[in-house]
């Protein structure tokens, strides 16, 4: 319902275990690694050279979260059947 990180962390019931349906909320974070760790790894050199490294990394964390760590990306890859509103 909230976060699923790691190479084998398809939301709680991965497709490989043959669930009937895998659903996610729009606020779920699903990715290979968390946004904070990913930003530090992917943009380390750029961050070291940035005028304000902390602000630079926060921008990259937000960008990673928007582009990759979301249930819509997982739905595109067919790891999630549908993204549903909690209401």
N, C-alpha and C positions, 0 to 999 in steps of 0.2 A: 504493500500500500504506500510505502514511502520511498525507500531507496533500495536499489539492487546494483551492486558493483561487482566486477570481476568477470573473468572469461566464462565462467560456468554459472553466472548468477542470473540467468533468465528469471523473471519474476517468480517468486516462490514455487510455482509449479511449471518447470520448463517444458516446452513442447516435446522434448525427448521422453518425458514420462507419460505422455499421451493423455493430458487432461482434456476434458470436453471443451473448455473455453479458458483463455487467459485474458483477464481484464486488468486495466490500470487506470488510476485516476490521472487527471491532467497535471497534477503537481508531482507525480512520481519522477524520481531520478533513476534512470537505468543506463548504465554505461560500463565500460571496461574498468575504469577507475574513477574515483571522485574528482569533481572539478578542481578542487584545490591542489591535489597531488598532480593531476594532469597538467595544469597550468605551470606548476613549478618545473616539471620534467620537460615539457615541450618548449617552454620559453625561458629557460634558465639563462642562456647567453644574452638574450635581448634584455632580460630583467636586470642583469648585472650592469648593463650599459645605460639603462634608463635613468632619467633625471630623478624620478620618484619611483623606485622599484616596487614599493607596496601598492601604489595606485595602479601601476602598470599590470602587476599580477592580478589585482582585483578585476581590472578590465578583461583580462584573459580568462579569469574564472567565470565571469558573467557570460562571456562569449562562448566558452565551452559548454556551459549549462544550457544556453539557448540553442546551440547548434547540435549538440550530441547527447547530453545527459537529460533526455526527456522521453516520455513514452511514445511520442509520435514517431520518432526515429525507429524505435523498436517495432512499432506497428508497421512501418514501411518495410522493415526487414522480416516481417511475419513472425516475430517472437511474441507479439501481443495481438490478440484478435480484435480488441476494441478498446478505445479510451473513453471512459464513461464519467459523467459528472457525479459526484457523491450524492447530490440531491435526488 
